Amino acid sequence: MIKYLPLGDINARYDAEIRQAVSRVLDSGWYLKGEATRRFEQAYADFIGTKHCIGCGNGLDALKLIFRAYMEMGVMQEGDEVIVPANTYIASILAITECRLTPILVEPSPDTLQIDDALIEQAITERTKAIMIVHLYGRCAYTPLIGDLCQKFHLKLIEDNAQAHGCHFVPSVAVPQQYTKTGALGDAAGHSFYPGKNLGALGDAGAVTTNDDDLARTIEALGNYGSHQKYIHDYCGYNSRIDEIQAAILDVKLKHLDADNARRKEIAARYERELSNPLVRIVQSDRDCVYHIFPVFSPRRDELQRYLSDSGIETQIHYPIPPHKQKCYPEWNNLELPITELIHEQELSIPCHQALTYDEVTQIIALLNSFQVK
């Protein structure tokens, strides 16, 4: 069986370093908001290219903290609108509605699988306060047009970078070294370190990155019960903090992230080069991608998944039900978003991770190319 994402095998490659890092935390006797957290926050801010990184409990909390902070700062208020891709994972939207803001769903482009920047301006109203881009599947979602729209309409640009650690926006093909990492393209970004991410903890963890000093200070307080100073609470905050053990583990794995992403890109390049079955469509990215997920699309998706499973290949679906069809948002259930719905009906995620061997990739390609409808 070729597992979709064998976390034990992936993390075993850093076993000695992780054990040493965890032992240092245990020996320190300090388990929250200590030296390991400060070290990782600084390292991750440097990696992303921002002034600030604030650790928190998970990726959903990271996004919620951004919106709550903007509300406490008077930048947003209840009922304000946030434009968001319709085909995202539901956490992107939950963060908006949890803060009593209004998501405005915009269809993706079938050519990029990211929010269609040509449809954004028509969705902007006098209540719009932000655009949230989601670097879905590990693909850069930012475009210069999105940046221009934020400037033109004085909107905040918020990145959901839960799936794209280490991804770049490259503004010029002629000068590829002039790039900015996702997570530093907008006003603030939320990051998830869920164990299955390219940069994954051994439990839940997340972070916010930003260059805005006031926003960073407000988020730090909101995640610590609304407190800048112990027992003094300026806001009705949350308890959302990264713990010292997860911070220490992430600090170890961050050192290997670029190499791990490079291996994912090598595997993805083989898929893009060698897959030839018209029943298994791929959407090649014209932007940088770190391949958190490698999606293929088939009108016979469920048959394809069964065929691969019977052949010893584990796959996943990202995601079987789009947000606007979920029971938790009944007001949207009658919406028709055909591109989003087609993506969710046809998407299948195949293994694409740094622990795959050359022969395993060859086997996956051969099976995909031999798939036929019975």
C-alpha positions in Angstrom: 0.0 0.0 0.0 1.3 3.5 -0.9 -0.1 5.8 1.7 -1.4 9.2 0.8 0.7 10.9 3.5 2.6 8.6 5.9 3.4 11.1 8.6 5.5 8.5 10.6 7.8 8.0 7.7 8.1 11.8 6.9 8.8 12.7 10.6 11.2 9.8 11.1 13.7 11.6 8.8 14.1 14.3 11.6 13.7 11.9 14.5 17.0 12.6 16.3 16.6 16.4 16.0 13.0 16.4 17.1 13.8 14.3 20.2 16.7 16.6 21.1 14.5 19.7 20.7 11.7 18.2 22.8 14.2 17.1 25.5 15.4 20.7 25.8 11.9 21.9 26.4 11.2 19.2 29.0 14.5 20.1 30.7 13.7 23.8 30.7 10.6 23.4 32.8 8.9 26.1 30.8 6.1 25.0 28.4 4.2 28.1 27.2 5.4 31.4 25.8 9.0 30.7 26.4 12.3 30.6 24.6 11.3 27.9 22.1 8.3 29.9 21.0 10.3 33.1 20.6 12.9 31.3 18.6 10.4 29.8 16.2 8.4 33.0 15.8 11.6 34.9 14.9 12.8 32.1 12.5 9.4 31.9 10.8 9.1 35.6 10.5 12.5 35.7 8.9 11.6 32.8 6.6 8.4 34.4 5.4 9.9 37.9 5.2 7.7 39.8 7.7 8.5 41.8 10.9 6.1 39.8 13.1 5.1 36.2 13.6 2.6 35.5 16.4 2.1 31.8 17.3 -1.4 30.6 18.1 -3.5 27.4 18.5 -4.2 26.5 14.9 -4.9 27.9 11.4 -8.5 28.7 12.0 -7.6 30.7 15.1 -5.0 32.6 13.1 -7.6 33.8 10.7 -10.1 34.6 13.4 -7.5 36.6 15.3 -6.8 38.7 12.3 -10.4 39.7 11.8 -11.0 40.2 15.5 -8.0 42.4 15.7 -9.2 44.6 12.8 -12.5 44.9 14.5 -10.9 45.9 17.8 -8.9 48.5 15.9 -12.0 49.9 14.2 -11.0 48.8 10.7 -14.0 46.5 10.4 -17.3 46.1 12.1 -20.0 43.5 12.3 -21.7 42.9 8.9 -18.8 44.2 6.8 -18.0 42.0 3.8 -15.0 39.9 3.0 -14.5 38.5 -0.5 -13.3 34.9 -0.4 -12.9 32.1 -3.0 -15.9 29.8 -3.1 -13.9 26.7 -3.5 -11.8 27.0 -0.3 -11.7 24.7 2.7 -14.4 25.7 5.0 -12.1 27.1 7.7 -11.4 30.2 5.6 -15.1 31.0 5.7 -15.7 30.0 9.3 -13.1 32.6 10.4 -15.2 35.3 8.7 -18.6 34.2 10.0 -17.3 33.6 13.5 -16.4 37.3 13.7 -19.9 38.2 12.4 -18.5 39.4 9.1 -20.2 38.5 5.8 -18.4 36.3 3.3 -18.9 37.1 -0.4 -18.1 34.0 -2.4 -16.3 34.4 -5.7 -15.8 31.6 -8.2 -12.3 30.3 -9.0 -10.7 30.3 -12.4 -10.7 26.8 -13.9 -7.3 27.6 -15.4 -5.7 28.2 -12.0 -8.1 26.7 -9.4 -7.6 30.0 -7.4 -10.0 32.9 -7.0 -10.7 34.5 -10.4 -9.3 38.0 -10.1 -11.5 39.1 -13.1 -14.6 38.5 -11.0 -13.5 40.3 -7.9 -14.3 44.0 -8.7 -18.0 43.3 -9.5 -18.3 41.7 -6.1 -17.0 44.8 -4.2 -19.6 47.0 -2.5 -19.5 49.9 0.0 -19.5 47.3 2.8 -16.4 45.4 1.5 -13.4 45.7 3.8 -11.1 42.9 2.7 -10.2 40.3 0.1 -9.0 37.0 1.5 -6.9 34.9 -1.0 -6.4 31.3 -0.3 -3.2 29.6 -1.6 -5.1 26.4 -2.2 -3.2 23.2 -2.8 0.0 25.1 -2.2 -0.4 27.3 -5.3 0.2 31.1 -5.1 -3.2 32.8 -5.4 -1.9 36.4 -5.6 -2.0 38.4 -8.8 -1.0 42.0 -9.4 -4.7 42.8 -10.2 -5.7 41.7 -6.7 -3.1 44.0 -5.2 -4.3 46.9 -7.5 -7.9 46.3 -6.4 -7.0 46.4 -2.7 -5.2 49.8 -3.3 -8.0 51.2 -5.5 -10.8 50.4 -3.0 -8.7 50.7 0.2 -9.2 47.0 1.1 -7.2 44.8 3.4 -5.5 41.8 1.8 -5.6 38.8 4.0 -3.8 35.5 3.0 -4.9 32.1 4.1 -1.5 30.5 3.8 -2.4 27.2 5.5 -1.4 25.1 2.5 1.5 27.1 1.0 4.5 27.3 3.4 7.5 28.3 1.4 5.6 29.3 -1.8 6.7 32.3 -3.7 5.1 35.1 -5.8 7.5 35.8 -8.6 6.6 39.2 -10.2 8.9 38.9 -13.1 9.9 35.9 -15.2 12.9 37.9 -16.4 14.1 38.6 -12.8 13.1 35.4 -10.9 15.1 36.3 -7.8 12.8 39.2 -7.1 10.1 37.3 -5.2 8.0 37.6 -2.1 6.8 34.5 -0.1 3.2 33.9 0.4 2.4 35.0 3.9 4.1 38.4 3.2 2.1 39.6 0.2 -0.8 41.2 2.1 -1.6 43.0 5.3 -1.7 39.8 7.3 -1.7 36.0 6.8 -2.9 33.0 8.7 -0.8 29.8 8.8 -1.7 26.3 9.9 0.8 23.8 11.2 -1.6 20.9 11.3 0.5 17.7 11.1 -0.3 17.0 7.5 0.9 20.4 6.2 4.2 20.9 4.4 5.4 22.4 7.7 3.5 20.3 10.2 3.7 20.1 14.0 3.0 16.9 16.0 -0.3 18.4 17.1 -2.3 21.6 16.5 -0.5 24.9 16.0 -0.8 28.0 13.9 0.6 31.5 13.4 -0.1 35.0 12.0 2.5 36.9 10.0 2.3 40.7 9.4 4.3 43.8 9.1 1.7 45.9 10.9 3.0 46.7 14.5 -0.4 47.6 15.9 -2.1 44.6 14.4 0.6 42.3 15.7 0.3 43.7 19.2 -3.5 43.4 19.2 -3.4 39.8 17.9 -0.8 38.8 20.6 -3.1 40.2 23.3 -6.3 38.6 21.8 -4.7 35.2 21.7 -3.7 35.6 25.4 -7.1 36.2 27.0 -7.1 39.7 25.6 -4.2 40.6 27.8 -0.9 42.5 27.2 -0.1 42.4 30.9 -1.0 39.5 33.3 -4.4 39.9 34.9 -5.1 43.1 32.9 -7.5 42.4 30.0 -8.1 45.0 27.3 -10.2 42.8 25.1 -12.5 39.8 25.4 -9.9 37.5 24.0 -9.2 33.8 23.5 -6.8 31.2 24.8 -4.9 30.5 21.6 -1.2 29.9 22.0 1.4 27.7 20.4 3.0 25.5 23.1 6.8 25.2 23.6 7.0 21.6 22.4 5.2 22.3 19.1 7.3 25.5 18.6 10.5 23.5 19.1 9.5 20.8 16.7 8.5 23.3 14.0 11.8 25.1 14.4 13.5 21.8 13.6 11.3 21.1 10.6 11.5 24.6 9.2 15.2 24.1 8.5 14.3 21.3 6.1 11.2 22.9 4.5 12.8 24.2 1.3 14.4 20.8 0.6 11.2 19.0 1.3 9.3 21.4 -1.0 11.9 20.9 -3.7 11.3 17.1 -3.5 7.6 17.6 -3.8 8.2 19.7 -6.9 10.3 17.0 -8.5 7.5 14.5 -8.0 4.9 16.9 -9.3 7.0 17.6 -12.4 7.0 13.9 -13.2 3.2 13.8 -12.8 2.8 16.8 -15.1 5.2 15.4 -17.7 4.1 11.8 -17.7 0.3 11.6 -17.0 -1.4 11.2 -20.4 -4.8 9.7 -19.7 -7.6 12.0 -21.0 -9.8 10.7 -18.1 -7.3 12.1 -15.6 -7.0 15.8 -16.1 -4.4 18.0 -14.4 -4.3 21.8 -14.1 -0.7 22.9 -14.4 0.1 26.1 -12.5 1.7 29.1 -14.1 2.7 30.3 -10.7 4.9 28.9 -8.0 3.5 25.9 -6.1 4.7 23.8 -3.2 2.3 21.0 -3.9 0.7 20.5 -0.5 -1.9 18.7 -2.5 -1.5 17.4 -6.1 -5.1 17.4 -7.5 -6.2 15.4 -10.5 -9.7 15.8 -12.0 -11.9 13.1 -13.5 -15.6 12.9 -14.5 -15.3 9.3 -13.0 -13.6 10.4 -9.8 -15.2 7.9 -7.5 -14.5 5.0 -9.9 -10.9 6.3 -10.2 -10.5 6.4 -6.4 -11.8 2.8 -6.0 -9.5 1.6 -8.8 -6.5 3.2 -7.2 -7.5 1.8 -3.7 -7.9 -1.7 -5.2 -4.4 -1.3 -6.7 -2.9 -0.3 -3.3 -2.8 3.5 -3.8 -4.4 5.7 -1.0 -6.0 9.0 -2.1 -8.0 11.7 -0.6 -10.7 14.2 -1.8 -10.2 17.9 -1.2 -13.0 18.5 -0.7 -16.2 16.4 -1.3 -18.7 19.1 -0.4 -18.2 22.8 -1.2 -18.8 25.3 1.6 -22.0 26.7 0.0 -23.6 23.2 0.1 -22.8 22.5 3.8 -25.6 22.2 6.3 -24.0 24.8 8.5 -24.7 27.5 5.9 -28.3 26.8 4.9 -28.7 30.3 3.5 -26.3 29.4 0.6 -27.6 25.9 -0.2 -29.5 27.0 -3.2 -26.6 29.0 -4.7 -25.4 27.9 -8.0 -21.6 28.1 -8.3 -20.9 25.7 -11.3 -17.1 26.0 -11.4 -16.7 25.4 -7.7 -19.2 22.5 -7.8 -17.4 20.9 -10.7 -14.1 21.0 -8.9 -15.6 19.4 -5.8 -17.3 16.7 -8.0 -14.1 15.8 -9.9 -11.1 16.4 -7.6 -8.9 13.6 -6.4 -5.7 14.1 -4.5 -2.9 11.7 -5.3 0.2 11.1 -3.1 2.9 13.8 -3.5 5.3 14.0 -0.6 9.0 13.9 0.2 8.9 10.3 1.4 7.8 8.8 -2.0 10.3 6.8 -3.8 11.0 7.0 -7.6 9.5 3.5 -8.1 6.4 4.5 -6.2 5.8 7.5 -8.3 6.3 5.4 -11.4 3.7 2.9 -10.1 1.2 5.7 -9.5 1.7 7.2 -12.9 1.3 3.8 -14.6 -2.0 3.1 -12.8 -3.4 6.5 -13.6 -2.5 6.2 -17.3 -4.1 2.7 -17.4 -7.4 3.7 -15.8 -10.4 3.0 -18.1 -14.1 3.3 -17.5 -15.6 -0.2 -17.3 
